[in-house]
Amino acid sequence: MTFYNAAQPINILNTYTPYSVVEFLVKMPTGRMMKKGSLRVSGYLKVEKTNPLGVTTQIDGTEGIFFNQFTGIHSLFLNTNTTINNRTVESLQHYPRYVAMQSQHDGTPETMITSSAHASELKGCLNNRLLVGNDATKGISFSFKPHICINKTASDLPQSKFQEIKVMWQLGSAVDALYIAGGLPNPATISALSYELTDLQLSWMEAPEDKSLVSQPTAMNSVFNMVQTITGLNNNIQINSATAFDSLSMSFLHQSSKNNLYKDALLCEYVCDISRVEFLVNGQDAPLTYAILPPCYQDIALNYNNSLSTSGSVIWKTTVAEKNSIMNRFLSENGCFGVGVLFKTAINEKLQVALTLSDNISDANNPSANPIDCFIYINGYLTL
C-alpha cells in the first residue's frame, strides 16, 4: 500500500521572488516511511521582462528567453541545505550547475526534449516557449526531482528514525538562471528579467513502516561544492572533504560570462589548450596513475563521464547510458565540458588536481586576462 503526502513551505508566501528563502518541513505520520527517491518540488513559474523605460510585462515567447536546456526549473534554486533531526547533512552551493552536469551525463539535447521526466522540469532547447505558460496569472506549472541527499538514499526512510526533515532553498537571481539568445540588440529592448514562483509544495510517497530499517544504517549520496579561480597556465586545485567520497567533477565558466543577460551562466564552458591533467592523493599518483597528456581531450571526457556515474539518475535507475552529451565532441566543446575522476572511496584525504594549459594559448583564452571560475563537486556518502 502506498500513500501520497505533501507539505507547503514553513514561510508560506503568495509569491517567491529572487533571493527568497523557501523552507519545507517533512514530518511523516507514525508508522509510515518515505519511499526512497520520491521527493518532488512543484509549483508555478511566471517570467517577466522590464524594458528600458522601466515598464514590466509578462514575456510572450518572441524574446528568445531560455533556461539552460540541461537545467530547466532547477536553475532558479541556487543553494540548498538539508537537515535531519536538527543535524545538517548536506549544504550544496551552486546546485543548478551540478544538475546541468548530471543531466549532460544522463542524456543528450534530444533526450531533454523527448522525455516526459525532463519536460515537467522545463528542460530542453525549446523551453523558451514553455516559459510563456498557459495561465495569465500563474504562468507555467512545473515539477522537478531534487538532486539532494535525502532523495538519493539506499533504502526507504522510516518515520521512527527520521522524525524531522527540513529542506531549505535559496532562490537565485534571474540573470543567473535565465538568458536571452541571439546577442545584444541595438537598441536594447530588455533591461532586466524577473520571475515569481507560486503554489510551491514538496511531495513524496509513503508506505507502512518496515521496522527492520530502523536499526539498519541508512546510506545516502551527498555532494559537497567549492569554487576556485584559474588565473594562470599552471594551476593546482586543492580539495579536502570530511565525508567519504569517491569521485570529483569540475566544470568551468569564464568570469566575463557572469551577470550578463545575453550569456548562459550555467554553461559548462570549454577550456582550450589543456596540455596536462594530473590527479594526486596525498601527493601520490592516484587515483589515476598517469598524467593525461596530448592528445588529452578524449581521456579527459572519459574520466569526467565516469566521475558522474555514481550519483543522480544512476541511483534512481532512470538514466539511459547509450549516449550522452559529455562523450560527444561537438557538445563537449559547446557547453558540456568538464574534468573529473572516479576512484576508490576515501576520507580525509588531500586531493590535488594539477591542470596545465599550453604556452601557445591565445590571449582571448588566457585565464590571466579572462579568469575562469572552477566549480568543484565532490561526490560522497553519509551513513545515518
C-alpha positions in Angstrom: 0.0 0.0 0.0 1.3 3.4 -1.0 0.3 6.9 0.3 0.8 10.4 -1.1 1.9 13.2 1.2 2.9 16.8 0.7 4.0 19.9 2.6 3.8 23.6 1.9 6.7 25.9 2.9 7.1 26.9 6.5 7.4 30.5 5.4 4.4 30.4 3.1 4.0 33.4 0.9 1.8 34.4 -2.0 4.8 34.7 -4.3 8.5 33.8 -4.1 10.9 36.1 -5.9 14.8 36.2 -6.5 16.8 35.6 -3.3 13.7 34.4 -1.3 14.3 31.5 1.1 11.9 28.6 0.8 11.9 26.0 3.7 10.0 22.8 3.9 9.4 20.6 7.0 8.7 16.9 6.4 7.0 15.1 9.3 5.6 11.7 8.5 2.7 10.1 10.4 3.6 7.5 12.9 4.0 4.0 11.3 5.0 5.3 7.9 8.2 5.5 5.9 9.1 7.7 2.9 9.8 5.8 -0.3 13.3 6.4 -1.5 13.8 8.8 -4.4 10.1 10.0 -4.3 10.6 13.7 -3.3 9.4 16.3 -5.8 9.0 20.0 -5.7 6.1 21.5 -7.7 4.6 24.9 -8.3 4.0 27.6 -10.9 6.5 30.0 -12.6 5.8 33.4 -14.2 8.7 35.2 -16.0 8.5 38.9 -16.6 10.7 41.4 -18.6 11.4 45.1 -18.0 12.1 47.5 -20.9 14.5 50.4 -20.8 11.6 52.7 -19.8 11.0 50.7 -16.7 7.8 49.0 -17.8 7.4 45.4 -16.6 5.3 42.9 -18.6 4.9 39.2 -18.9 7.1 37.6 -21.6 5.3 36.4 -24.8 7.8 33.9 -26.3 9.3 36.1 -29.0 12.2 37.4 -26.9 14.3 34.3 -27.0 14.4 33.9 -23.2 15.7 30.5 -22.1 16.7 28.3 -19.2 19.9 26.3 -19.7 18.5 23.3 -21.6 20.1 20.8 -19.2 18.9 22.5 -16.0 15.4 23.8 -16.6 13.5 24.9 -13.5 16.4 23.8 -11.3 18.1 27.0 -12.5 16.2 29.1 -10.0 17.1 27.1 -6.9 20.6 28.4 -6.2 21.6 26.9 -2.9 20.1 24.1 -0.8 20.5 22.8 2.8 19.2 19.6 4.3 18.8 18.8 8.0 17.7 15.6 9.6 16.6 15.7 13.3 18.3 19.1 13.6 21.6 17.9 12.1 22.8 19.3 8.9 23.7 16.5 6.5 24.2 18.4 3.2 24.8 22.0 2.2 25.2 22.4 -1.5 26.0 25.7 -3.2 25.6 26.3 -6.9 23.1 23.5 -7.1 21.8 24.2 -10.7 25.3 23.7 -12.2 25.5 20.3 -10.6 22.1 19.4 -12.1 23.4 20.5 -15.5 26.5 18.4 -15.2 24.4 15.4 -14.1 21.9 15.8 -16.9 24.7 16.0 -19.5 26.0 12.7 -18.2 22.5 11.2 -18.3 21.4 12.2 -21.8 21.5 14.4 -24.9 19.6 17.5 -26.1 17.2 15.1 -27.8 16.6 13.3 -24.5 15.8 16.6 -22.8 13.0 17.3 -25.4 11.5 13.8 -25.8 11.5 12.6 -22.2 8.4 13.3 -20.1 10.6 13.2 -17.0 12.6 16.2 -18.3 9.6 18.0 -19.8 8.0 18.5 -16.3 11.3 20.1 -15.2 11.2 22.6 -18.2 14.4 21.3 -19.7 15.2 21.2 -23.4 16.2 23.7 -26.1 12.6 24.8 -26.6 11.9 25.9 -23.1 11.6 29.5 -24.2 8.1 28.5 -25.4 7.3 26.7 -22.1 8.3 29.8 -20.1 5.4 31.7 -21.5 2.9 29.4 -19.7 -0.7 28.8 -20.2 -2.1 30.8 -17.3 -2.0 34.6 -17.4 -1.9 34.8 -13.6 0.4 31.9 -12.6 2.4 31.2 -15.8 3.6 27.6 -16.3 3.4 24.6 -13.9 6.5 22.6 -13.1 7.5 19.6 -11.1 11.1 18.5 -10.5 13.0 15.8 -8.7 15.7 17.5 -6.5 19.2 16.2 -6.6 19.7 16.3 -2.8 20.9 13.6 -0.4 17.6 12.9 1.2 16.3 12.0 -2.3 19.3 9.7 -3.1 19.2 7.0 -0.4 19.9 3.3 -0.5 16.6 2.4 1.3 13.3 3.9 2.4 13.2 6.3 5.3 11.2 5.1 8.4 9.5 7.8 10.5 10.8 6.2 13.7 14.3 7.1 12.6 13.7 10.3 10.5 11.3 12.2 12.7 12.0 15.6 11.2 13.5 16.5 7.9 14.0 20.1 6.7 14.9 21.1 3.2 15.8 24.8 2.6 16.3 26.5 -0.7 17.6 30.0 -1.5 16.4 31.2 -4.9 18.9 32.8 -7.3 18.7 35.9 -9.4 17.0 35.9 -12.8 20.2 36.9 -14.6 22.0 33.8 -13.3 19.1 31.5 -14.2 17.8 32.9 -17.5 19.4 34.3 -20.6 18.4 35.9 -23.9 19.6 34.1 -27.0 20.7 36.0 -30.2 23.1 38.6 -28.7 22.5 42.1 -27.5 20.2 44.1 -29.9 20.8 47.7 -30.7 18.9 49.4 -29.3 18.3 47.1 -26.3 14.6 46.1 -25.8 15.0 44.4 -22.4 16.9 45.9 -19.5 16.1 43.3 -16.8 14.3 39.9 -16.2 12.4 38.8 -13.1 10.3 35.9 -12.0 7.7 34.7 -9.5 7.1 31.3 -8.0 3.7 30.4 -6.6 1.9 27.4 -5.1 5.1 25.8 -4.0 4.9 22.4 -2.4 7.2 19.4 -1.6 5.6 16.0 -2.1 6.6 12.4 -1.5 5.3 8.8 -1.4 4.9 6.8 1.8 4.3 3.2 2.7 3.8 1.3 6.0 7.0 1.4 8.1 9.4 -1.5 7.8 10.6 -1.9 11.4 13.8 -3.7 10.3 15.0 -0.5 8.6 15.0 1.4 11.9 18.1 -0.4 13.3 19.9 -0.6 10.0 22.3 2.2 8.8 20.8 4.3 6.0 23.3 5.3 3.3 22.7 8.5 1.2 24.6 10.1 -1.6 25.7 13.6 -0.8 27.6 16.3 -2.8 30.0 18.9 -1.5 30.8 22.0 -3.5 33.6 24.6 -3.6 34.8 27.2 -6.1 38.3 28.2 -7.1 39.5 30.6 -9.8 42.0 29.8 -12.5 44.2 32.8 -13.3 47.3 31.3 -15.0 48.6 28.5 -17.1 49.7 26.3 -14.2 47.0 25.5 -11.7 47.0 23.3 -8.6 43.4 22.8 -7.3 43.4 21.5 -3.7 40.4 19.7 -2.3 39.7 18.1 1.1 36.4 16.5 2.2 35.4 15.4 5.7 33.0 12.8 4.4 33.7 9.7 2.5 34.0 10.5 -1.2 34.6 8.5 -4.4 34.6 11.0 -7.3 35.4 14.6 -8.2 33.8 16.5 -11.0 34.6 20.1 -12.2 33.1 22.4 -14.7 34.2 25.9 -15.8 32.8 29.4 -16.6 34.7 32.5 -17.6 34.0 35.3 -15.3 33.2 37.5 -18.3 30.1 35.3 -18.9 28.6 36.1 -15.5 25.9 38.7 -14.7 25.1 39.1 -18.4 21.5 38.8 -19.7 22.8 37.6 -23.0 25.1 34.8 -21.7 24.1 31.5 -20.2 25.7 31.5 -16.7 25.1 27.7 -16.4 27.2 26.7 -19.4 30.0 24.2 -18.7 32.4 26.1 -20.8 35.2 24.5 -22.8 38.7 25.2 -21.6 41.1 25.5 -24.6 44.7 24.2 -25.0 44.9 21.9 -21.9 48.3 20.2 -22.1 48.4 18.2 -18.9 46.0 16.9 -16.2 47.2 15.0 -13.2 45.3 13.8 -10.1 47.1 13.3 -6.9 46.0 12.0 -3.5 48.3 13.0 -0.6 51.0 13.8 -3.2 50.9 10.4 -4.8 49.9 9.5 -8.4 46.5 8.2 -7.6 43.6 7.6 -8.3 44.7 8.0 -12.0 48.2 6.5 -12.0 49.3 8.5 -15.1 49.2 12.1 -16.2 46.8 12.9 -19.1 48.9 14.3 -22.0 48.1 15.4 -25.5 46.0 14.4 -27.3 44.2 14.6 -24.0 40.6 15.7 -24.5 39.3 12.1 -25.2 40.8 10.8 -22.0 39.6 13.9 -20.1 36.0 13.3 -21.4 36.1 9.6 -20.5 37.2 10.2 -16.9 34.8 13.2 -16.4 31.9 11.0 -17.6 33.0 8.2 -15.2 33.1 10.8 -12.3 29.4 11.4 -12.7 28.4 7.8 -12.9 27.6 7.2 -9.2 25.0 9.8 -8.4 21.7 11.4 -9.6 19.7 9.4 -12.1 22.1 6.4 -11.8 20.9 6.0 -8.2 17.3 6.4 -9.3 17.9 3.9 -12.1 16.3 6.3 -14.7 19.4 7.0 -16.8 19.9 5.9 -20.4 23.7 5.4 -20.8 23.9 4.6 -24.5 24.5 8.2 -25.5 25.3 11.4 -23.5 26.5 14.9 -24.1 29.9 14.6 -22.4 31.3 12.0 -24.8 30.0 13.9 -27.9 32.9 16.1 -29.2 30.7 18.9 -30.6 28.6 19.1 -27.4 31.7 18.9 -25.1 33.2 21.9 -26.9 29.9 23.8 -26.7 28.8 23.8 -23.1 29.2 20.3 -21.8 32.8 20.2 -20.9 34.4 19.2 -17.6 37.2 17.5 -15.8 36.8 14.7 -13.3 37.9 11.3 -12.0 36.3 8.3 -10.3 38.3 6.4 -7.6 38.1 4.2 -4.6 36.3 5.7 -1.6 38.5 7.8 0.6 38.0 10.1 3.6 40.0 13.0 5.0 42.4 12.6 2.1 44.1 15.6 0.4 43.2 15.6 -3.3 45.0 17.7 -5.8 44.2 18.4 -9.5 47.2 19.8 -11.5 45.7 21.5 -14.6 48.3 22.9 -17.1 47.4 25.0 -20.1 49.6 25.3 -23.2 52.1 28.2 -23.5 50.6 28.7 -27.0 47.1 29.6 -25.8 45.6 32.7 -27.4 45.3 35.9 -25.5 41.5 35.7 -25.6 41.5 32.3 -23.9 44.4 33.0 -21.5 42.9 33.0 -17.9 45.4 35.7 -16.8 43.4 38.1 -19.0 40.0 36.4 -18.6 39.9 34.4 -15.3 37.9 31.1 -15.2 35.8 30.0 -12.2 36.2 26.3 -11.5 33.2 24.7 -9.8 34.2 21.6 -7.9 31.7 18.9 -6.8 32.9 16.1 -4.6 30.5 13.1 -4.6 30.4 11.4 -1.2 28.3 9.2 1.1 26.8 9.6 4.5 25.5 6.8 6.8 22.9 7.5 9.4 
